[in-house]
Amino acid sequence: MPNIPMTKLNEEESFLEALKTRKKWVNDYLKKDYRKELFIPQDIYDGVFSYLRVSGKVLRPSVLYFSCGAVGGEESLATPAAVAIELFHTWTIVHDDIMDRDKLRRGSKTVHEEFRQRALDTGKFDQKEAYHYGVSVGIMTGEVQHGWATSLLSELYDPDLGNGEMVIELIRYLETDVLLALVGGQALDIGFSKAPIDSLTEKDVIDMYWRKTGALYEFAGAAGAMIGLNTKNRIHPQVQAISSFTSECGVAFQLKDDILGLTADEATLGKPVCSDIREGKRTLLLIYAYQKSSSAEKSFIRDVVGKSSARDSQIKEVRDLIMMRGGVEYVNSIMETRIARAIENIEAISDSLYKKYLINWAEYLIGRSF
């Protein structure tokens, strides 16, 4: 088992510096973990570490750390769970990229696309076989990451702390409640893309967002607090306060993602802007703008959204309609309301640098540019 970094809380450390510090803790733990030596053949090893090598701000592990500290816990004890949640999140996006048929992730090739190209480069695969190989490696990559994440949670167990029941509860929570929410959310996302736009309500979309994104963020907050308090009780007042905070923030995070997918610089975003329109995603931006559009505009939106044959100019026109009909302003207002509600939820948590980091984290989620 790798050495767990000890916490060194620096009162002068900025929020972004705090993120970098915790990212280093996660990366150092991954580098030292013996399991990575078991990943054979090389393609599996490369697939597993593909996204991890270019990981972003490790927001989920960081909020788990901050949640642990906010209830008076020792951050170092939470490291296996922090690494586990990064791996768990990573396997879900590897599989999501396959289902969404995305070719880019953070400016680099997605796992399945990378190995499709590698297969072609060998000269041993035709186009169809290469595609199948890429998807197969992507599926196996996710399976390894998922299993690794669960194994890491078991490393939280410390007989001296008597935390066995808490560890079992965290594993059950992640592998039942969170997993089913995530899978359900992804299934709804796929199904919604084929549903008539006017058949979906804001409530439908927000529920899907919570399942796809909010549930794992909720777990990050709850797990950090449970580890910090050494309790298996998910309805402990402090656990509930923090997990409801991170749950609301998770939905806000997805709302911000939608806005960035429409308005961000493509090079910064790391994937094509407006891909949600081309793929037929039923975002809250689209639902709201559609409801505010004229009959002619609604007909045009229906003819373009989700159509592979749509021209770039038509996609841009739908984007412009969403902007013109106030979609971005409306979603921004919903996002800000969620964050305000989230911050209210942690008022019961004692003031500390960790609580400050949690609030900084919430503000960062909606202020980011990628």
N, C-alpha and C positions, 0 to 999 in steps of 0.2 A: 504493500500500500504506500503511495507517495506521501511525502511529508506534507502536512497541511500548514499553509502559511499562517503565522500568527498575526493577529490584528494589531495594527499600529495606527490609532486614530489621531489624525492631525487636524487640529481645530482650524488651521489656516488653509487646509486643502480645499480647493475649489471643487464644485460638483463634477466638472469634466475631468479633473485630475482624479477624483474619487472613482469615476467610471473606468479610467485607464488603469488604476491600481487593481481594481477587482477583475478587470479583463486579464491582467497579467496573472493573477491568482488562478483563474480558470485555465488559461493556456499552460501555465507551468504544471498544473496538476495533470492535464491531458498528456503533456510531453513525457511525464514520468510514469504514467499508468502502464503496467505490464501487459495489459490486454491487447494493446496495439501491436505487440509483437506476434500475436496469433492471427492477424488478418492476412490470410493467404487465399488467392494469389495477389500479385501486386495491384491489379485493377481494383480489388476490394479495398485494399489499404488506401489507394489514391482516391477512390470514391468517398470513403468515410471521411477523409480529411479535406476533401475538395472545398466545401463551404466553410469548414472550421478554420482553414488557412486564411480566408478573406472575411472572417467574421466581422460584424459591425461593432456596435457599442456594447454588446452583451447586456442588453437592458433587462432581460428576465433574470439572469443570475444576479445582477447588481441589485435589483429591487428585492430579491430574496435575502441578500446580505443585509441591506438597509433595514428590512423588516425585522430580521433577527436582532440587530443592534437596537432598534427602536423600542423593543420590549425588555431591553437590558441583557440580552444574550451575548455570548462570545461569537463573533463572526467566524472565527476559524473552524468552529464546530459545524458550520453550515456548508463548508466547501464541497463535500461530496454531493450534496443536494443542488448546489449552484451549478456544478459541472453537469449533473444529471439533467437539469432543466434545459441547459444549452444543447445537449445532445438530443433530448426529446424534441425540442423545438426544431432542431436541424433535420431530424428524420421526417418530420411532418412537411417541411418545405421541399425536401427532395421528392417526396411522393406527390405533393401538390403540383410541383413543376411538371411532373409527368402527366398528371390529369389535365392540367391547363395547357399542356403542349408548349410551354415556354422554352425559349432557346437561350435566354440570358437571365442571369441572377447576379446582382451587384456588379454588373459590367463584364462578367465572365460567362463562359458557357455553363449551362445547367449540367448536372451530372449525366443525365441520359443523353444530352446532346454531345457532351465531351466524349463519351464512350461510343456513341454512334460514329463520330468522326474518327476515333482511334481504330475502330473496326474497319472502316473503309480504307484507312491508310495502310492497313496490313495487306490489302489486295486479295484477301481471302473471303470477303463478304460482299454480296451484292447490296443494293440499297435497302431492300426489304429486310434482309438478314441483319444488316448493320443497325437498322432502326430497332429491331427486336433485341439485339444484343445490348444496345444502349439502355433501353427500357428495363431489361433484365438486371443489368448492373445497378441501375437506379433503385429498383425494388430491393435487391439484396443489400445495397448500401443502407437504405432506411431500416431494414430488419436488424442489421448489426448495430446501428446507432440506437435503436429502440431497446434492444437487449442490454447494451452497454449502460444505457441510462438507468434501467431498473437495477442492474447489478451495483451501480454506484450508490443508489439510495440505501442498499443494504449495508454499505460501509459507514453509515451514520451510527450504527449500533455500537454502543459502548457499555459493557456490563457495569462499569463503575458508576455510570449515570443512571442505570436502570431504565433505559429509554427504548427497550424492545417493542413495547406496545405502540409507542409513538412512531417508530420506524415502520412497523407493519401497517399502521393506519395511513401513513404517507404513501406507501406503495399501493395500497388498495385505492386510495383517493385518486392517485395519478392514473393507475391502470384500469380503473373502472369509470369513475365519474368524469374525469377530464378526457380520457380517451374516447368515451362514447359521445361526449359533447363535441369534440373536435371532428370525429368521423361524421356525426350527424350534421354539423355545420358545413362540412365540405360537400356532403350529399345534397343538402339544401341548396348550396351555391350552384352546383351543377344543374340541379333540377330547375331552379329559378331561371337559369339562362334560357330555358326553353318555354317558360311560362309567359302568357300574355303580360305585358308590362302593367296594364291597368288592373290585373288580378292581384297584385301584390300591394301590401300596405307598408307604411313606415315601421310598424310593429314587427312585421314579418322579417324585414331586412335587419333591424336592430337585433332581433333574436338570433338570426343567422350570424351576425357579427360577433355577438357574445360567445356563441358556440365555437366559432373559428378562432377567435383571438382572446376574448375576455376570459374564457374559462382557464386557460393556461396562466394568464397573468394573475387571476384570482388565486390559483394554486401557488404561484410564486410567493405572494404575500402571506397566504396562510401557512405555507411550509416554513418560511423564515420565522414567523411568529411562533409557530409550534416548536421549532427547534430552540429558539431563544428562551421560551418558557418551559421547555421540556414537558410538553403536555400532548396527549393524544386527542384532546378535546377541541374539536373544530368550532364549537359554539362558545368557547371561552370569549369573554367580552373583548379582550385585546386582539385575539385572532380574528374575530368577526369584524372589528373596526378596520383592521389593516386589509383583510381579504376583500371586504366590500369596497375599500378605496382602490385596490389594484384591479378589481373587476370593472369598476366604472372607467378607470384609466385605459383598460384593455379595449373597451368599445371605442373610446376616444382615439386611441392609437389607430384603429382600423378606419375610422372616419378620416383621420389625417392622411392615411395611406391613399384613400380614394381621391382626396383633393390633390395630392402630389402626383398621382397617376394621370391627372388631367392637366395639371399646370406646371409641373416641375421641369427643369432642364433635363433633357434625356441623358446627357453624359453624366450628370450628377445622380440621377435616379438609377442608372445602371440597367434600364430596360426601356423598351419603346413606350413613349408617352401615348396615352389614349388606347392602350392595348385592351383595357376593360371594355371600351365601346366595341372594338372589333370582335372581342370574344363573347359579347352579349351579356356581360356581368350586370346584374340588376343592383347597381349601387344606389344608395340613398340619393346621391346627386342626380342620377337618371330618373328615379321614381318621382322626385319632387319637381324637376324641370318638366317632365312629361305631363304631370298634373296641371302645370301652369301654362302649357303650350296651347296654341290654337289647334283646330281640327286638322288643318293642312300640315302643321308642324308635327303633330302626333303621327300622322300617316308617314311622313318622311322619316321620323325616328324609327318607326316600326320597320320600314323598308331597309334601313341601314344597319341598325344595331344587331350585332351577332352574325352578320352576313359576310362570309369569307370573300365574296366577290366585290364588296364595297370598295370604292376608290378612296384614296387618301384624302382627296378633297371633300368627299362626303363625310368621312370620319371627322375631319376638321369642322365641318359645318354643324355636326351634332354637338361637338365640343363647344362651339360658339353659342349654340342654342342653350346648352346647359348653363353657360356663363350668363347669357343674356336674361334667362328666366330666373336668375337668382339662386341657382343651385349651390354654388360655392358659399355664398353668404349664409344661406340657410343651414348647410351642413356645419359651417364654422360655428354658428350659434348653438347648434345641438352639441357639438364637441365641447365648447366652452362651458355649457351648462353641466355636462357630465363631469368635467374636471372640477368645477365649483362644488358639485355634490360630493365628489370623491374627497376633496379636502375637508369638507364638513364631517365626513365619516371618521377622520382621524383626529378630530379635535379632542377626543377622549384620551388620546395617547399623550403621555408627558412630553413636554418640550425637550429636545435634544438636538445635537448635530445630525443624528440619524433621521429624526423626523423632518428636519430641514432638508436633508437629501431626498427624502420621499417626495416632499412638495416640489423641490427642484426637478426631480425626475418626472413628475406629472406635467410640469410646465415645459420641460424639454420635449416630451412626447408630441405636444401640439405646436411647438415652435420650430421643429426640425425641418430641414430642407431635403431630406432623403430618408 
